[in-house]
Amino acid sequence: MTEIELVRWIRARGKGIGDDCAVLPGGLIVTTDMFIEDVHFRRGEPPALLGHRALARGLSDIAAMGGVPRWCLLSLAVPEWAKPAWVKRFFTGLLDLAKRYRTQLVGGDTSHAKQATADIVVIGSDGGLLRSGARPGDGIYVSGVLGGVPKKFEPRIALGRFLRNRATACMDITDGLSLDLHRLCTESRAAAVLDRPLPVAHGATLEKALHWGEDYELLFTAREEPPRSHRGVPITRVGTIVRGPAGRIEFFGRPHTPRGYDHLGSHA
């Protein structure tokens, strides 16, 4: 079973899931994200960098909804190899990023495991951007560059806020542009045409830009042309939303099969 198939199965039972965050009464948005050794990172990576990435992944979901991060909770399972100094550096990286975005760590849990595992929960407010608002004629845009798989990235909180009343749909690119665009189009019940050059990261390939994921850039649609950059972050138009079967993608005149990272098994 793929992640898409599992989400479809859950939704068939009346559960409203499918966006980057859950939207709760009172204007709150909530996201949770797992960060697991040998799946998302390796043991030898700097622990402060890992703490940064653990929180940044959750903040990226808040950015995709156009929201403001407020609070976070961290559950951390520590293996035998992780000494107290490692744990403290991990928290230092997380807390430094939390301070920059005025996100307060308000709780969590600790345990032990064979592999280091972190589960971050981020709670925000004012998030109004969904994946389901794209309409035929909307331009398709991405922020930054794709395919580089940065070890350290900055969540696009400011850009998400800028897009809140300008974009028609939005999500962050975590599993590959083609797969995530397929998801956005499926939610919007529309199709997409990619017919413009992608902003490929230096040293990356078109294949990586399309399918690798872990970019943590914003993928969004808009009726009106946005500026070419926002606070130094490039914005590139890569295509157009069109009428057609929900989720269908055409890449430079040919049908394109979406591929990317599947959290439940098969990868690009």
C-alpha positions in Angstrom: 0.0 0.0 0.0 1.3 3.4 -0.9 0.8 6.6 1.1 -1.7 7.9 -1.4 -3.6 4.7 -1.2 -3.7 4.8 2.6 -4.9 8.4 2.6 -7.6 7.5 0.1 -8.7 4.6 2.3 -8.9 6.8 5.4 -10.8 9.5 3.6 -13.3 7.0 2.3 -14.2 6.5 6.0 -15.2 10.1 6.4 -12.0 11.5 7.7 -11.0 14.9 6.3 -7.3 14.7 5.7 -5.2 15.8 2.8 -3.5 19.1 3.5 -0.1 20.0 5.0 -1.8 20.8 8.3 -5.1 19.9 10.1 -7.3 22.9 10.3 -9.0 23.1 13.8 -11.8 25.3 15.2 -10.6 28.8 16.3 -8.2 29.3 13.4 -5.5 26.9 14.6 -3.5 24.6 12.3 -1.6 21.6 13.5 1.0 19.4 11.8 3.2 16.4 12.9 6.3 15.0 11.3 8.5 12.0 12.0 12.3 12.2 11.7 14.0 8.8 11.9 17.6 7.6 11.9 18.5 5.7 8.7 15.3 7.0 7.0 15.7 10.8 7.2 19.2 11.2 8.5 22.4 9.3 9.4 24.0 8.9 12.8 27.2 10.9 12.0 25.4 14.1 11.0 25.9 17.1 13.4 23.2 16.9 16.1 22.5 20.6 16.1 21.8 20.4 12.3 19.4 17.5 13.0 17.6 19.4 15.6 17.2 22.3 13.2 15.9 20.0 10.5 13.4 18.2 12.8 11.7 21.5 13.6 12.1 23.0 10.1 10.2 20.1 8.6 7.1 21.0 10.7 7.6 24.8 10.1 7.6 24.1 6.4 4.0 22.6 6.7 2.9 25.8 8.5 4.4 27.9 5.7 2.6 25.8 3.1 -0.7 26.8 4.8 0.3 30.5 4.9 0.2 30.3 8.7 2.2 31.7 11.6 3.9 29.1 13.9 3.1 29.5 17.6 4.0 26.4 19.6 5.8 23.1 19.2 6.1 19.8 21.0 8.9 17.3 20.6 8.9 13.5 21.3 12.4 12.2 21.2 13.5 8.5 21.4 17.2 8.3 22.2 19.4 5.2 21.4 22.3 4.0 23.5 24.9 5.6 21.2 23.5 9.1 21.7 25.3 10.6 24.7 24.0 13.5 26.8 26.2 16.0 24.7 24.5 14.8 21.5 21.0 15.3 23.0 21.9 18.8 24.2 23.2 19.8 20.8 20.1 18.4 19.1 17.9 20.5 21.4 20.2 23.6 20.8 19.7 23.4 17.1 15.9 23.0 17.5 15.6 25.8 20.1 17.8 28.2 18.0 15.4 27.8 15.1 12.3 28.0 17.3 13.6 31.3 18.7 14.0 32.8 15.3 10.5 32.0 14.4 9.0 32.8 17.8 7.8 29.3 18.2 7.7 28.1 21.9 8.5 24.6 22.9 5.7 23.7 25.2 6.0 20.0 25.8 6.7 16.6 24.4 8.0 13.2 25.6 11.2 11.2 25.8 12.0 7.5 25.5 14.6 5.2 24.2 14.8 3.1 21.0 17.4 1.3 18.8 17.3 4.2 16.4 17.1 8.0 17.1 13.5 9.1 16.4 12.0 12.5 16.7 8.3 13.4 16.3 7.7 17.2 16.0 4.2 18.7 16.4 3.8 22.3 15.4 0.8 24.4 16.1 0.1 27.6 14.2 -2.6 30.1 13.4 -4.0 32.1 10.5 -3.5 29.4 7.9 -5.9 29.6 5.1 -4.1 28.1 2.1 -5.2 24.6 1.0 -4.3 22.2 -1.8 -7.8 22.2 -3.2 -8.2 25.8 -4.6 -6.3 25.5 -8.0 -8.5 26.3 -11.0 -8.0 26.0 -14.8 -5.9 29.0 -16.0 -3.9 29.4 -12.8 -0.2 29.5 -13.1 1.9 26.9 -11.4 4.9 28.3 -9.4 7.8 27.0 -7.3 10.1 28.8 -4.9 13.8 28.5 -4.8 15.6 25.7 -6.7 14.8 22.0 -6.9 16.8 18.8 -6.8 19.6 19.9 -4.5 18.3 18.1 -1.3 19.7 20.7 1.1 21.0 19.4 4.5 19.9 22.6 6.1 17.0 24.6 4.8 14.9 27.6 5.9 11.2 27.1 6.1 9.4 29.6 3.7 7.3 31.2 6.5 7.5 34.7 5.1 6.7 33.6 1.5 3.7 31.6 2.8 2.4 34.6 4.6 2.8 36.7 1.4 0.9 34.1 -0.6 -1.9 33.7 1.9 -4.3 36.1 0.0 -2.6 35.7 -3.4 -2.2 32.0 -4.1 -5.2 29.7 -4.9 -3.5 26.5 -3.7 -0.3 25.7 -2.0 1.8 22.9 -0.5 5.5 22.3 0.3 7.6 20.0 -1.9 8.8 17.1 0.2 8.3 14.0 -2.0 9.2 15.3 -5.5 7.7 18.0 -7.7 5.8 15.6 -10.0 4.3 13.6 -7.1 3.4 16.6 -5.0 1.9 18.4 -8.0 -0.2 15.3 -8.7 -1.5 15.5 -5.1 -2.3 19.2 -5.4 -4.1 18.6 -8.7 -6.0 15.6 -7.2 -7.2 17.8 -4.3 -8.2 20.5 -6.8 -9.9 18.1 -9.3 -7.8 19.5 -12.1 -4.9 18.6 -14.3 -1.5 20.3 -14.9 0.8 21.2 -17.8 4.5 21.6 -17.1 5.9 23.5 -20.1 8.5 25.8 -18.8 12.1 25.2 -17.6 12.4 24.1 -14.0 14.7 25.9 -11.6 17.2 23.1 -11.1 19.8 23.4 -8.3 23.4 23.7 -9.2 24.9 20.2 -9.6 21.4 18.5 -9.8 19.7 17.0 -12.7 16.2 17.4 -14.2 15.4 13.9 -12.9 16.2 15.0 -9.4 14.3 18.2 -9.7 11.2 16.3 -10.8 11.3 13.3 -8.5 13.7 13.4 -5.6 11.9 15.6 -3.0 13.3 16.9 0.2 13.4 20.4 -1.3 11.1 22.1 1.2 10.2 24.8 -1.3 6.6 25.9 -1.9 4.6 24.7 -4.8 1.6 27.0 -5.4 -0.9 28.2 -8.0 -2.1 31.7 -8.6 -4.4 33.6 -10.9 -2.2 36.7 -11.0 1.5 36.7 -11.8 3.5 37.0 -8.5 6.8 38.9 -8.3 9.9 37.0 -9.5 11.2 36.8 -6.0 10.2 37.5 -2.4 12.8 38.6 0.2 15.5 37.1 -1.9 13.7 33.8 -2.6 13.3 33.2 -6.4 9.8 32.4 -7.7 9.5 30.6 -11.0 6.5 29.8 -13.1 6.7 26.2 -14.4 3.3 25.5 -15.9 -0.5 26.0 -15.9 -3.5 24.3 -14.3 -5.9 23.0 -17.0 -9.1 21.1 -17.3 -8.7 17.3 -17.3 -8.7 14.2 -15.1 -7.9 15.0 -11.5 -4.1 14.6 -10.9 -3.1 14.2 -14.6 0.3 15.8 -15.5 1.6 16.7 -18.9 5.3 17.4 -19.2 6.3 19.3 -22.4 3.5 17.8 -24.5 3.7 14.2 -23.2 1.8 12.4 -20.4 3.9 12.2 -17.3 3.7 9.6 -14.6 4.2 11.2 -11.2 7.0 9.6 -9.2 8.7 10.5 -5.9 9.3 9.4 -2.4 6.7 7.1 -0.9 6.8 7.0 2.9 5.3 3.5 2.9 7.6 1.7 0.5 8.4 2.4 -3.1 10.7 5.3 -3.9 11.5 7.1 -7.2 
